[in-house]
Amino acid sequence: MLPLWDPAAQWAKAIGAPDLIAHLQGHLTLAEATERAIIASRQYAKAQRIWFRGRMRNWQMWQASNAGLIAP
């Protein structure tokens, strides 16, 4: 028996959750649900890259070889 599906619940917004439920309810094949979850994961990762790129524009790279220069 499937748990009560509440699309407004926080856990229901997880990547792939709506697709898995659609599969379990018979609306999608497992392959379709998997493909949709993969696409959603890639879209989320791209959005994260864009978000970080916009906020880290003025950051300077710090090389690990500089570690000895930090005072304890």
N, C-alpha and C positions, 0 to 999 in steps of 0.2 A: 504494500500500500504506500502510495506517495504521500509525503508530507503536504500540508496545505500550502499551495503556492501563492505567495503574496508578492507581486512584482514591486510593491512599494517598500518592502523590507530591505534593510541594509544588505543582508547576505544575498538577496536576490539580484543585487546589482554587480556581483562579482563577474569578472570576465568569464564567459562561457556558461554561466548559470542559466540564463534564459534559453540558450541553445540546447543545453542538456535537458531541461524540462520540456522543451518543444519535442525533442526526440522521445522522451519517456511518454509523452502524451500522444505520440504517433503522428505528429505534424511534420517531422523531419526524419530522414534516415540518420544513422549514426555517422556516416561519412559527411553528410551535409552539416550536421551539428558540429562535428570536429573542424571542418573547414571554416565555418563561421567563427568558431572560437579562436582559431589560429589567426584569422583576419583581424578580429577584435583585439587580440594581443599585440599584433604588429602595429595597429593604429594607435593603441595606447602608448606603446614604446616610442613611436614617432612623436606623439604629442608631448611626452616627457622630454625628449631630446630638444624639441623646439622651445619648450618652457625653460629648460636649463640654459640653453644657448642665449636666450633673451636676457636672463638674469645674471649670467656669468661673463658677459661681454667684456667687462673691464678687469676681470681677474687676471692675475699674472701666473704663469706656470712656475712651479717650484720644483726643482730637481731634487731627487732623493740624495744625490751626492752632496747637497748642502746641509745634510742632517747634522754634521759635526759642527756647524756654525751656530747652532742654537745653544744658548747658555742654559744650564740646568736650573 
